[in-house]
Amino acid sequence: MKVHDVSHVSLLKNYVKDVDNVIVWSILQVEPDGEFQLEPHYILHKKVIMLWNLVIEQVKVQWKHFGPNEATWEMVD
C-alpha cells in the first residue's frame, strides 16, 4: 500500500467562531519581537520522582494570565 503526504480540501473543517477565544492585548506584555515572558502565579502541586538513585522534584505551576487547566509541570533546580 502506497502512502502519500497530500491532503484533500474536503478533510478541512469549517471554522466556528468562539467569542470567548479573544486575546486581551492590554493584559499581555508583548515584546517587539512577538515574545512574552511567562511569570509564575501559583504553585498548585509538588511531587518527588525517584529514578534509581536520582531524586527529581517537580512543581505544577499556574502561570500568570492563564487558567489552572493550562498549568505545567516544571523541574525544581
C-alpha positions in Angstrom: 0.0 0.0 0.0 1.5 3.3 -1.0 1.1 6.4 1.3 1.4 9.9 0.1 1.5 13.2 2.0 -1.3 15.0 0.1 -4.4 16.1 1.9 -7.7 17.0 0.3 -9.8 20.1 0.9 -12.8 18.0 1.9 -10.9 16.9 5.0 -10.7 20.5 6.3 -13.4 21.6 8.8 -15.2 25.0 8.8 -14.0 27.5 11.4 -16.6 28.0 14.2 -16.2 31.5 15.7 -15.9 31.4 19.5 -16.5 34.8 21.1 -14.7 33.6 24.3 -11.5 33.0 22.4 -10.2 36.6 22.4 -6.7 37.8 23.3 -6.7 40.9 25.5 -3.5 42.6 24.4 -3.7 45.2 27.2 -3.0 42.3 29.8 -0.1 40.7 28.0 3.3 42.4 28.0 4.4 41.5 24.4 8.0 42.2 23.4 8.7 43.9 20.0 9.8 40.5 18.5 6.4 39.0 19.4 7.5 37.0 22.5 6.3 37.5 26.1 7.6 36.4 29.4 5.7 33.8 31.4 5.5 34.7 35.1 4.5 32.1 37.7 1.4 32.8 39.6 0.7 29.8 41.9 2.3 26.5 42.8 -0.6 24.1 42.6 1.1 20.8 43.4 4.6 19.4 44.3 5.9 15.8 43.7 9.1 13.9 44.0 10.1 11.3 41.5 12.7 8.6 42.4 14.6 7.3 39.4 17.2 4.8 40.7 19.4 6.9 42.9 18.3 10.2 41.4 15.7 12.4 43.1 13.7 14.7 40.8 11.5 17.4 42.3 8.7 18.9 40.3 6.1 21.5 40.8 2.9 22.2 38.9 2.9 25.9 38.1 -0.1 28.0 37.2 1.2 30.9 35.0 0.0 34.5 35.3 -2.7 35.3 32.8 -3.5 31.5 32.3 -6.1 29.3 34.0 -5.4 26.3 36.2 -6.2 23.9 33.4 -3.2 25.3 31.5 -0.7 24.7 34.3 2.5 22.8 33.5 4.9 20.6 35.4 8.4 22.2 35.9 11.5 20.7 37.4 12.9 22.4 40.5 16.6 23.3 40.3 
